[in-house]
């Protein structure tokens, strides 16, 4: 249980960092549009880094969803086996 909470904290921390970086990047893009700020190359590199972070976060979420589904499959399989045994007992 403790590792689950630790993993959840890590995921939330990564998500918050990606959001903060995205907001900072948006600020730099707006400053670039209205004059000043970073050079175009720096903004493109920052956008690539943001995209990589977002994909990493989505990958973590998909992995978590798949593991939750595998856990549910095992539980339902066990439930079906128990139910079949219970029905055979009654007959």
C-alpha positions in Angstrom: 0.0 0.0 0.0 2.8 2.4 0.8 4.4 1.9 -2.6 1.1 2.6 -4.3 0.8 5.9 -2.4 4.5 6.7 -3.2 3.9 6.0 -6.9 0.7 8.1 -6.9 2.7 11.0 -5.4 5.4 10.7 -8.0 2.8 10.7 -10.8 1.1 13.8 -9.3 4.4 15.5 -9.0 5.3 14.8 -12.6 1.9 16.0 -13.8 2.2 19.3 -11.8 5.7 19.9 -13.1 4.6 19.3 -16.7 1.7 21.7 -16.2 3.9 24.4 -14.6 6.4 24.0 -17.5 3.6 24.3 -20.0 2.3 27.5 -18.5 5.8 29.0 -18.5 6.2 28.0 -22.1 2.8 29.6 -22.9 4.0 32.8 -21.3 7.2 32.7 -23.3 5.2 32.2 -26.5 2.9 35.1 -25.7 6.0 37.3 -25.0 7.5 36.2 -28.3 4.3 37.1 -30.2 4.2 40.5 -28.6 7.9 41.1 -28.8 10.9 40.1 -26.8 11.5 36.8 -24.9 13.4 33.8 -26.0 14.7 33.1 -29.5 12.7 30.9 -31.8 15.0 27.9 -31.5 14.8 28.0 -27.7 11.0 28.0 -27.9 11.0 25.1 -30.3 13.3 23.1 -28.0 11.1 23.9 -25.0 8.0 22.8 -26.9 9.8 19.5 -27.7 10.7 19.0 -24.0 7.1 19.8 -23.0 5.8 17.3 -25.6 8.1 14.6 -24.2 7.0 15.3 -20.6 3.3 15.2 -21.7 3.9 11.9 -23.5 5.7 10.5 -20.4 2.8 11.5 -18.2 0.2 10.0 -20.6 2.3 6.8 -20.7 2.2 6.5 -16.9 -1.5 7.0 -16.9 -2.0 4.3 -19.6 0.2 1.9 -17.7 -1.7 2.5 -14.5 -5.0 1.9 -16.3 -3.7 -1.3 -17.8 -2.5 -2.6 -14.5 -5.8 -1.8 -12.9 -7.6 -3.7 -15.7 -5.4 -6.7 -15.2 -6.2 -6.7 -11.5 -9.9 -6.5 -12.3 -9.6 -9.4 -14.8 -8.0 -11.6 -12.1 -10.7 -10.6 -9.6 -13.6 -11.3 -12.0 -12.0 -14.6 -13.1 -11.8 -15.6 -9.4 -15.4 -14.5 -8.9 -16.6 -16.5 -11.9 -14.8 -19.6 -10.7 -16.3 -19.2 -7.2 -19.7 -18.7 -8.6 -19.5 -21.8 -10.9 -18.4 -23.9 -7.9 -21.3 -22.5 -5.8 -23.8 -23.4 -8.5 -22.4 -26.9 -8.9 -22.7 -27.4 -5.2 -26.4 -26.5 -5.3 -27.2 -29.0 -8.1 
